[in-house]
Amino acid sequence: MLQRLAAVAILMITASSSASMAYTDTSIWESWPTIVAPQPQTQAYQQPHREFTPSRQGSFQPQFQLAAYHPAAPPRDGAIQHGLRSLAKLLERRNPWENTPLMGNSVTHGMLAETVQALLNWNGPLLPETLSRQFDLLPIDSAKGQGLGDFTGYFTPELNGSRIRTGRFKTPVYKMPPRKLANASHADIANGVLTGRGLEIAWVDNPFALYIAQVQGAALIHFTDGSQSLIDYAGNNGKPFSSVSSYLLKTGYKRGSLSNAEINNWLHEHPEKIREVLTSNPRYIFFKETNAIPTTASGNGVIPGHTIAVDNHHIPHGAVLLAELPRFDGNGNPTGTEWRVLFAQDRGKDIRGKGRMDLYLGIGQAAETAAYRISGAHRTYLLMRKPG
């Protein structure tokens, strides 16, 4: 049985000129809803496969992804400590003498572990001028410039759903079918090849919203009975991905940069085009319900506002970074900047090249808005404990 889950309310570290190792009212990081989902048994969690997040696919704009759910969540003022302990456990499983790439050079896993341990014992402000007393601050370069990380954001969308098909809820969310049907084309699936086989997890009221969930690899469904359920990536039909935004531009249906809201509005105004546009993406994603904490590629749970996906040919998993990033209110609107501690824990198919980073922003509309607005170049340092 799915447990009643409480979404973790994890605050970002705020580093201003008077900051210390404490949290302030970063509203967006507290916006995760409580999940009430008494559902049938589910399978164990499989890490999200966000190969096709909008932030990683051409003109499709960046989106956001799941909050960290766990029935025994760390306290809200313990996000940094929680993340550091997670990295420490990760690095304990690595050979301390083994070299790992770092911005064209290399460091050992042991050096990363020493840095994490030193940060666990750090009691001062988390600012460049104070951290530099004990840590080397290595500027991160990217295609955006020297000392600048190239950021995008990812998130978890929300869907409205029903356990039964109705006049409003008629777009099925499918679990992984038997092998003989697993490679069905998107068009065949849309035409009903999986219908009546007991594969429906739920029905949703917006096929484009389901597409966004498939792009992100997960979603939170709000059911008509008041319950909620987290769905996660279970597999795909083996076909290549093509974004619907690219199709809209190629066909001339739309021009210029397209946001999710603009695409959704256009499809609402042209319902006769929905099937054509959505099936232009050959890939179809299957889901499963889960009650486990979403994990990253490194095996640690995601931490909203702290977890980043990186190219570990340039930045190793287990590294800790410090970046000057926009601060967002509860609606996802920027309200200034702050220095934040980030954990290199995840990877993404299109997160490639030095200095590329994809920040997990949480769940809901505010996080989606923030994901759009965080994209760009931001001052970033990688922290390494000074010798001695």
Secondary structure, 3 states (H helix, E strand, C coil): CCCCECECCCCCECCCCCCCCCECCCHHHHCCCCECCCCCCCCCCCCCCCCCCHHHCCCECCCCECCCECCCCCCHHHHHHHHHHHHHHHHHCCCCCCEEEECCEEEEHHHHHHHHHHHHCCCCCCCHHHHCCCEEEEECCECCECCEEEEEEEEECEEEEECCCCCCCCEEEEECCCHHHCCCCHHHHHCCCCCCCCCEEEEECCHHHHHHHHHHCEEEEEECCCCEEEEEEEEECCCCCCCHHHHHHHHCCCCCCECHHHHHHHHHHCHHHHHHHHCCCCCCEEEEEECCCCECCCCCECCCCCEEEECCCCCCCCCEEEEEEEEECCCCCEEEEEEEEEEEEECCCCCCCCCEEEEEEEECHHHHHHHHHHCEEEEEEEEEECCC
